[in-house]
Amino acid sequence: MRKIILLPVLALAIFLVGSTAYAGQQDFILVNNSGQAITEIYCSATDNWEENVLGNAILKNGETFQLTFPEDQTARYWDLKIVFKNGDNLYWNSLDLFSISEMTLDSSGTIHTQ
């Protein structure tokens, strides 16, 4: 009897550990507490900004945006560039996205990470 009870628990533990291994390690949430609308977000592991990950959306003050990366992405350090509706922009270099799950942008232009 005891073995039957432990097997489902062990199977669940293996499933939970295995399923988290496939999550994008660089995925993060950006919280906009800047007081301004954000119209563009760029994230790059190279010196090329590539595409605006917001697309045509606007991230209003108080809103959040989930940025997800492909499973095969291996870069750890990324640059982040944010463009506001008025055209001003901010950027940060070498953010360790393996250790950041949430970034909050405040009205002073500072990003607070978790």
Chimera marker file (.cmm) of the C-alpha trace (Angstrom):
<marker_set name="trace">
<marker id="1" x="0.000" y="0.000" z="0.000" r="1" g="1" b="0" radius="0.5"/>
<marker id="2" x="2.684" y="2.471" z="0.937" r="1" g="1" b="0" radius="0.5"/>
<marker id="3" x="4.446" y="2.152" z="-2.447" r="1" g="1" b="0" radius="0.5"/>
<marker id="4" x="1.215" y="2.941" z="-4.306" r="1" g="1" b="0" radius="0.5"/>
<marker id="5" x="0.763" y="6.184" z="-2.375" r="1" g="1" b="0" radius="0.5"/>
<marker id="6" x="4.371" y="7.315" z="-2.899" r="1" g="1" b="0" radius="0.5"/>
<marker id="7" x="4.490" y="6.634" z="-6.640" r="1" g="1" b="0" radius="0.5"/>
<marker id="8" x="1.918" y="9.321" z="-7.606" r="1" g="1" b="0" radius="0.5"/>
<marker id="9" x="3.719" y="11.840" z="-5.376" r="1" g="1" b="0" radius="0.5"/>
<marker id="10" x="7.084" y="10.988" z="-6.958" r="1" g="1" b="0" radius="0.5"/>
<marker id="11" x="5.589" y="11.195" z="-10.465" r="1" g="1" b="0" radius="0.5"/>
<marker id="12" x="4.125" y="14.638" z="-9.690" r="1" g="1" b="0" radius="0.5"/>
<marker id="13" x="7.468" y="15.888" z="-8.348" r="1" g="1" b="0" radius="0.5"/>
<marker id="14" x="9.293" y="14.701" z="-11.489" r="1" g="1" b="0" radius="0.5"/>
<marker id="15" x="6.667" y="16.355" z="-13.697" r="1" g="1" b="0" radius="0.5"/>
<marker id="16" x="6.940" y="19.695" z="-11.864" r="1" g="1" b="0" radius="0.5"/>
<marker id="17" x="10.736" y="19.750" z="-12.023" r="1" g="1" b="0" radius="0.5"/>
<marker id="18" x="10.736" y="18.723" z="-15.678" r="1" g="1" b="0" radius="0.5"/>
<marker id="19" x="8.096" y="21.264" z="-16.751" r="1" g="1" b="0" radius="0.5"/>
<marker id="20" x="9.942" y="24.247" z="-15.275" r="1" g="1" b="0" radius="0.5"/>
<marker id="21" x="13.081" y="23.342" z="-17.203" r="1" g="1" b="0" radius="0.5"/>
<marker id="22" x="11.375" y="24.413" z="-20.448" r="1" g="1" b="0" radius="0.5"/>
<marker id="23" x="10.436" y="27.945" z="-19.324" r="1" g="1" b="0" radius="0.5"/>
<marker id="24" x="12.412" y="30.756" z="-20.953" r="1" g="1" b="0" radius="0.5"/>
<marker id="25" x="15.161" y="31.630" z="-18.486" r="1" g="1" b="0" radius="0.5"/>
<marker id="26" x="15.171" y="35.240" z="-19.658" r="1" g="1" b="0" radius="0.5"/>
<marker id="27" x="11.400" y="35.816" z="-19.412" r="1" g="1" b="0" radius="0.5"/>
<marker id="28" x="10.444" y="38.853" z="-17.355" r="1" g="1" b="0" radius="0.5"/>
<marker id="29" x="7.600" y="41.228" z="-16.564" r="1" g="1" b="0" radius="0.5"/>
<marker id="30" x="8.051" y="44.963" z="-17.132" r="1" g="1" b="0" radius="0.5"/>
<marker id="31" x="5.948" y="47.194" z="-14.872" r="1" g="1" b="0" radius="0.5"/>
<marker id="32" x="5.495" y="50.742" z="-16.159" r="1" g="1" b="0" radius="0.5"/>
<marker id="33" x="5.327" y="53.121" z="-13.199" r="1" g="1" b="0" radius="0.5"/>
<marker id="34" x="7.109" y="55.893" z="-15.111" r="1" g="1" b="0" radius="0.5"/>
<marker id="35" x="4.121" y="58.246" z="-15.334" r="1" g="1" b="0" radius="0.5"/>
<marker id="36" x="4.368" y="58.099" z="-19.141" r="1" g="1" b="0" radius="0.5"/>
<marker id="37" x="3.141" y="55.807" z="-21.910" r="1" g="1" b="0" radius="0.5"/>
<marker id="38" x="5.735" y="53.506" z="-23.472" r="1" g="1" b="0" radius="0.5"/>
<marker id="39" x="5.414" y="52.978" z="-27.223" r="1" g="1" b="0" radius="0.5"/>
<marker id="40" x="8.467" y="50.830" z="-27.950" r="1" g="1" b="0" radius="0.5"/>
<marker id="41" x="10.523" y="48.216" z="-26.090" r="1" g="1" b="0" radius="0.5"/>
<marker id="42" x="13.699" y="46.711" z="-27.505" r="1" g="1" b="0" radius="0.5"/>
<marker id="43" x="15.718" y="43.919" z="-25.961" r="1" g="1" b="0" radius="0.5"/>
<marker id="44" x="19.021" y="42.755" z="-27.433" r="1" g="1" b="0" radius="0.5"/>
<marker id="45" x="21.865" y="40.421" z="-26.521" r="1" g="1" b="0" radius="0.5"/>
<marker id="46" x="23.969" y="42.013" z="-29.277" r="1" g="1" b="0" radius="0.5"/>
<marker id="47" x="24.581" y="45.563" z="-30.439" r="1" g="1" b="0" radius="0.5"/>
<marker id="48" x="21.542" y="45.353" z="-32.722" r="1" g="1" b="0" radius="0.5"/>
<marker id="49" x="18.179" y="46.460" z="-31.269" r="1" g="1" b="0" radius="0.5"/>
<marker id="50" x="16.185" y="44.246" z="-33.658" r="1" g="1" b="0" radius="0.5"/>
<marker id="51" x="12.374" y="44.624" z="-33.414" r="1" g="1" b="0" radius="0.5"/>
<marker id="52" x="10.029" y="46.529" z="-31.141" r="1" g="1" b="0" radius="0.5"/>
<marker id="53" x="8.583" y="43.760" z="-28.934" r="1" g="1" b="0" radius="0.5"/>
<marker id="54" x="5.508" y="45.885" z="-28.118" r="1" g="1" b="0" radius="0.5"/>
<marker id="55" x="4.485" y="45.904" z="-31.770" r="1" g="1" b="0" radius="0.5"/>
<marker id="56" x="1.658" y="48.430" z="-32.197" r="1" g="1" b="0" radius="0.5"/>
<marker id="57" x="0.631" y="48.294" z="-28.531" r="1" g="1" b="0" radius="0.5"/>
<marker id="58" x="1.131" y="51.066" z="-25.989" r="1" g="1" b="0" radius="0.5"/>
<marker id="59" x="2.123" y="50.267" z="-22.409" r="1" g="1" b="0" radius="0.5"/>
<marker id="60" x="0.324" y="52.858" z="-20.316" r="1" g="1" b="0" radius="0.5"/>
<marker id="61" x="1.422" y="53.977" z="-16.876" r="1" g="1" b="0" radius="0.5"/>
<marker id="62" x="0.500" y="51.327" z="-14.306" r="1" g="1" b="0" radius="0.5"/>
<marker id="63" x="0.333" y="48.510" z="-16.864" r="1" g="1" b="0" radius="0.5"/>
<marker id="64" x="2.585" y="45.468" z="-17.162" r="1" g="1" b="0" radius="0.5"/>
<marker id="65" x="4.092" y="43.663" z="-20.132" r="1" g="1" b="0" radius="0.5"/>
<marker id="66" x="5.292" y="40.044" z="-20.159" r="1" g="1" b="0" radius="0.5"/>
<marker id="67" x="8.338" y="39.502" z="-22.362" r="1" g="1" b="0" radius="0.5"/>
<marker id="68" x="8.968" y="35.860" z="-23.241" r="1" g="1" b="0" radius="0.5"/>
<marker id="69" x="11.965" y="34.385" z="-24.998" r="1" g="1" b="0" radius="0.5"/>
<marker id="70" x="12.292" y="31.283" z="-27.173" r="1" g="1" b="0" radius="0.5"/>
<marker id="71" x="13.303" y="28.121" z="-25.300" r="1" g="1" b="0" radius="0.5"/>
<marker id="72" x="16.503" y="27.829" z="-27.337" r="1" g="1" b="0" radius="0.5"/>
<marker id="73" x="17.721" y="31.332" z="-26.380" r="1" g="1" b="0" radius="0.5"/>
<marker id="74" x="20.930" y="30.985" z="-24.348" r="1" g="1" b="0" radius="0.5"/>
<marker id="75" x="22.185" y="34.561" z="-23.835" r="1" g="1" b="0" radius="0.5"/>
<marker id="76" x="22.275" y="35.645" z="-20.202" r="1" g="1" b="0" radius="0.5"/>
<marker id="77" x="22.998" y="39.403" z="-20.471" r="1" g="1" b="0" radius="0.5"/>
<marker id="78" x="20.687" y="41.717" z="-22.409" r="1" g="1" b="0" radius="0.5"/>
<marker id="79" x="20.364" y="45.408" z="-23.161" r="1" g="1" b="0" radius="0.5"/>
<marker id="80" x="16.954" y="47.030" z="-22.794" r="1" g="1" b="0" radius="0.5"/>
<marker id="81" x="15.722" y="50.168" z="-24.539" r="1" g="1" b="0" radius="0.5"/>
<marker id="82" x="12.405" y="51.889" z="-23.829" r="1" g="1" b="0" radius="0.5"/>
<marker id="83" x="10.895" y="54.656" z="-25.969" r="1" g="1" b="0" radius="0.5"/>
<marker id="84" x="8.175" y="56.872" z="-24.526" r="1" g="1" b="0" radius="0.5"/>
<marker id="85" x="5.241" y="58.386" z="-26.407" r="1" g="1" b="0" radius="0.5"/>
<marker id="86" x="6.940" y="61.826" z="-26.362" r="1" g="1" b="0" radius="0.5"/>
<marker id="87" x="10.026" y="60.333" z="-28.112" r="1" g="1" b="0" radius="0.5"/>
<marker id="88" x="12.344" y="60.274" z="-25.084" r="1" g="1" b="0" radius="0.5"/>
<marker id="89" x="14.147" y="56.999" z="-24.497" r="1" g="1" b="0" radius="0.5"/>
<marker id="90" x="16.103" y="55.174" z="-21.827" r="1" g="1" b="0" radius="0.5"/>
<marker id="91" x="18.375" y="52.164" z="-22.022" r="1" g="1" b="0" radius="0.5"/>
<marker id="92" x="20.215" y="49.798" z="-19.729" r="1" g="1" b="0" radius="0.5"/>
<marker id="93" x="23.186" y="47.565" z="-20.539" r="1" g="1" b="0" radius="0.5"/>
<marker id="94" x="24.023" y="44.009" z="-19.518" r="1" g="1" b="0" radius="0.5"/>
<marker id="95" x="20.931" y="43.106" z="-17.501" r="1" g="1" b="0" radius="0.5"/>
<marker id="96" x="21.275" y="39.559" z="-16.128" r="1" g="1" b="0" radius="0.5"/>
<marker id="97" x="17.953" y="38.113" z="-17.270" r="1" g="1" b="0" radius="0.5"/>
<marker id="98" x="18.731" y="34.734" z="-15.695" r="1" g="1" b="0" radius="0.5"/>
<marker id="99" x="18.285" y="36.385" z="-12.291" r="1" g="1" b="0" radius="0.5"/>
<marker id="100" x="15.561" y="38.979" z="-13.077" r="1" g="1" b="0" radius="0.5"/>
<marker id="101" x="11.899" y="38.022" z="-13.219" r="1" g="1" b="0" radius="0.5"/>
<marker id="102" x="10.375" y="41.495" z="-12.892" r="1" g="1" b="0" radius="0.5"/>
<marker id="103" x="11.505" y="45.038" z="-13.667" r="1" g="1" b="0" radius="0.5"/>
<marker id="104" x="9.643" y="48.105" z="-12.446" r="1" g="1" b="0" radius="0.5"/>
<marker id="105" x="10.382" y="51.408" z="-14.166" r="1" g="1" b="0" radius="0.5"/>
<marker id="106" x="9.794" y="54.378" z="-11.875" r="1" g="1" b="0" radius="0.5"/>
<marker id="107" x="9.267" y="58.086" z="-12.672" r="1" g="1" b="0" radius="0.5"/>
<marker id="108" x="12.978" y="58.882" z="-12.221" r="1" g="1" b="0" radius="0.5"/>
<marker id="109" x="13.926" y="56.458" z="-15.005" r="1" g="1" b="0" radius="0.5"/>
<marker id="110" x="15.291" y="53.858" z="-12.615" r="1" g="1" b="0" radius="0.5"/>
<marker id="111" x="14.539" y="50.169" z="-13.064" r="1" g="1" b="0" radius="0.5"/>
<marker id="112" x="14.040" y="48.147" z="-9.895" r="1" g="1" b="0" radius="0.5"/>
<marker id="113" x="14.538" y="44.410" z="-10.368" r="1" g="1" b="0" radius="0.5"/>
<marker id="114" x="13.291" y="41.295" z="-8.632" r="1" g="1" b="0" radius="0.5"/>
<link id1="1" id2="2" r="1" g="1" b="0" radius="0.2"/>
<link id1="2" id2="3" r="1" g="1" b="0" radius="0.2"/>
<link id1="3" id2="4" r="1" g="1" b="0" radius="0.2"/>
<link id1="4" id2="5" r="1" g="1" b="0" radius="0.2"/>
<link id1="5" id2="6" r="1" g="1" b="0" radius="0.2"/>
<link id1="6" id2="7" r="1" g="1" b="0" radius="0.2"/>
<link id1="7" id2="8" r="1" g="1" b="0" radius="0.2"/>
<link id1="8" id2="9" r="1" g="1" b="0" radius="0.2"/>
<link id1="9" id2="10" r="1" g="1" b="0" radius="0.2"/>
<link id1="10" id2="11" r="1" g="1" b="0" radius="0.2"/>
<link id1="11" id2="12" r="1" g="1" b="0" radius="0.2"/>
<link id1="12" id2="13" r="1" g="1" b="0" radius="0.2"/>
<link id1="13" id2="14" r="1" g="1" b="0" radius="0.2"/>
<link id1="14" id2="15" r="1" g="1" b="0" radius="0.2"/>
<link id1="15" id2="16" r="1" g="1" b="0" radius="0.2"/>
<link id1="16" id2="17" r="1" g="1" b="0" radius="0.2"/>
<link id1="17" id2="18" r="1" g="1" b="0" radius="0.2"/>
<link id1="18" id2="19" r="1" g="1" b="0" radius="0.2"/>
<link id1="19" id2="20" r="1" g="1" b="0" radius="0.2"/>
<link id1="20" id2="21" r="1" g="1" b="0" radius="0.2"/>
<link id1="21" id2="22" r="1" g="1" b="0" radius="0.2"/>
<link id1="22" id2="23" r="1" g="1" b="0" radius="0.2"/>
<link id1="23" id2="24" r="1" g="1" b="0" radius="0.2"/>
<link id1="24" id2="25" r="1" g="1" b="0" radius="0.2"/>
<link id1="25" id2="26" r="1" g="1" b="0" radius="0.2"/>
<link id1="26" id2="27" r="1" g="1" b="0" radius="0.2"/>
<link id1="27" id2="28" r="1" g="1" b="0" radius="0.2"/>
<link id1="28" id2="29" r="1" g="1" b="0" radius="0.2"/>
<link id1="29" id2="30" r="1" g="1" b="0" radius="0.2"/>
<link id1="30" id2="31" r="1" g="1" b="0" radius="0.2"/>
<link id1="31" id2="32" r="1" g="1" b="0" radius="0.2"/>
<link id1="32" id2="33" r="1" g="1" b="0" radius="0.2"/>
<link id1="33" id2="34" r="1" g="1" b="0" radius="0.2"/>
<link id1="34" id2="35" r="1" g="1" b="0" radius="0.2"/>
<link id1="35" id2="36" r="1" g="1" b="0" radius="0.2"/>
<link id1="36" id2="37" r="1" g="1" b="0" radius="0.2"/>
<link id1="37" id2="38" r="1" g="1" b="0" radius="0.2"/>
<link id1="38" id2="39" r="1" g="1" b="0" radius="0.2"/>
<link id1="39" id2="40" r="1" g="1" b="0" radius="0.2"/>
<link id1="40" id2="41" r="1" g="1" b="0" radius="0.2"/>
<link id1="41" id2="42" r="1" g="1" b="0" radius="0.2"/>
<link id1="42" id2="43" r="1" g="1" b="0" radius="0.2"/>
<link id1="43" id2="44" r="1" g="1" b="0" radius="0.2"/>
<link id1="44" id2="45" r="1" g="1" b="0" radius="0.2"/>
<link id1="45" id2="46" r="1" g="1" b="0" radius="0.2"/>
<link id1="46" id2="47" r="1" g="1" b="0" radius="0.2"/>
<link id1="47" id2="48" r="1" g="1" b="0" radius="0.2"/>
<link id1="48" id2="49" r="1" g="1" b="0" radius="0.2"/>
<link id1="49" id2="50" r="1" g="1" b="0" radius="0.2"/>
<link id1="50" id2="51" r="1" g="1" b="0" radius="0.2"/>
<link id1="51" id2="52" r="1" g="1" b="0" radius="0.2"/>
<link id1="52" id2="53" r="1" g="1" b="0" radius="0.2"/>
<link id1="53" id2="54" r="1" g="1" b="0" radius="0.2"/>
<link id1="54" id2="55" r="1" g="1" b="0" radius="0.2"/>
<link id1="55" id2="56" r="1" g="1" b="0" radius="0.2"/>
<link id1="56" id2="57" r="1" g="1" b="0" radius="0.2"/>
<link id1="57" id2="58" r="1" g="1" b="0" radius="0.2"/>
<link id1="58" id2="59" r="1" g="1" b="0" radius="0.2"/>
<link id1="59" id2="60" r="1" g="1" b="0" radius="0.2"/>
<link id1="60" id2="61" r="1" g="1" b="0" radius="0.2"/>
<link id1="61" id2="62" r="1" g="1" b="0" radius="0.2"/>
<link id1="62" id2="63" r="1" g="1" b="0" radius="0.2"/>
<link id1="63" id2="64" r="1" g="1" b="0" radius="0.2"/>
<link id1="64" id2="65" r="1" g="1" b="0" radius="0.2"/>
<link id1="65" id2="66" r="1" g="1" b="0" radius="0.2"/>
<link id1="66" id2="67" r="1" g="1" b="0" radius="0.2"/>
<link id1="67" id2="68" r="1" g="1" b="0" radius="0.2"/>
<link id1="68" id2="69" r="1" g="1" b="0" radius="0.2"/>
<link id1="69" id2="70" r="1" g="1" b="0" radius="0.2"/>
<link id1="70" id2="71" r="1" g="1" b="0" radius="0.2"/>
<link id1="71" id2="72" r="1" g="1" b="0" radius="0.2"/>
<link id1="72" id2="73" r="1" g="1" b="0" radius="0.2"/>
<link id1="73" id2="74" r="1" g="1" b="0" radius="0.2"/>
<link id1="74" id2="75" r="1" g="1" b="0" radius="0.2"/>
<link id1="75" id2="76" r="1" g="1" b="0" radius="0.2"/>
<link id1="76" id2="77" r="1" g="1" b="0" radius="0.2"/>
<link id1="77" id2="78" r="1" g="1" b="0" radius="0.2"/>
<link id1="78" id2="79" r="1" g="1" b="0" radius="0.2"/>
<link id1="79" id2="80" r="1" g="1" b="0" radius="0.2"/>
<link id1="80" id2="81" r="1" g="1" b="0" radius="0.2"/>
<link id1="81" id2="82" r="1" g="1" b="0" radius="0.2"/>
<link id1="82" id2="83" r="1" g="1" b="0" radius="0.2"/>
<link id1="83" id2="84" r="1" g="1" b="0" radius="0.2"/>
<link id1="84" id2="85" r="1" g="1" b="0" radius="0.2"/>
<link id1="85" id2="86" r="1" g="1" b="0" radius="0.2"/>
<link id1="86" id2="87" r="1" g="1" b="0" radius="0.2"/>
<link id1="87" id2="88" r="1" g="1" b="0" radius="0.2"/>
<link id1="88" id2="89" r="1" g="1" b="0" radius="0.2"/>
<link id1="89" id2="90" r="1" g="1" b="0" radius="0.2"/>
<link id1="90" id2="91" r="1" g="1" b="0" radius="0.2"/>
<link id1="91" id2="92" r="1" g="1" b="0" radius="0.2"/>
<link id1="92" id2="93" r="1" g="1" b="0" radius="0.2"/>
<link id1="93" id2="94" r="1" g="1" b="0" radius="0.2"/>
<link id1="94" id2="95" r="1" g="1" b="0" radius="0.2"/>
<link id1="95" id2="96" r="1" g="1" b="0" radius="0.2"/>
<link id1="96" id2="97" r="1" g="1" b="0" radius="0.2"/>
<link id1="97" id2="98" r="1" g="1" b="0" radius="0.2"/>
<link id1="98" id2="99" r="1" g="1" b="0" radius="0.2"/>
<link id1="99" id2="100" r="1" g="1" b="0" radius="0.2"/>
<link id1="100" id2="101" r="1" g="1" b="0" radius="0.2"/>
<link id1="101" id2="102" r="1" g="1" b="0" radius="0.2"/>
<link id1="102" id2="103" r="1" g="1" b="0" radius="0.2"/>
<link id1="103" id2="104" r="1" g="1" b="0" radius="0.2"/>
<link id1="104" id2="105" r="1" g="1" b="0" radius="0.2"/>
<link id1="105" id2="106" r="1" g="1" b="0" radius="0.2"/>
<link id1="106" id2="107" r="1" g="1" b="0" radius="0.2"/>
<link id1="107" id2="108" r="1" g="1" b="0" radius="0.2"/>
<link id1="108" id2="109" r="1" g="1" b="0" radius="0.2"/>
<link id1="109" id2="110" r="1" g="1" b="0" radius="0.2"/>
<link id1="110" id2="111" r="1" g="1" b="0" radius="0.2"/>
<link id1="111" id2="112" r="1" g="1" b="0" radius="0.2"/>
<link id1="112" id2="113" r="1" g="1" b="0" radius="0.2"/>
<link id1="113" id2="114" r="1" g="1" b="0" radius="0.2"/>
</marker_set>
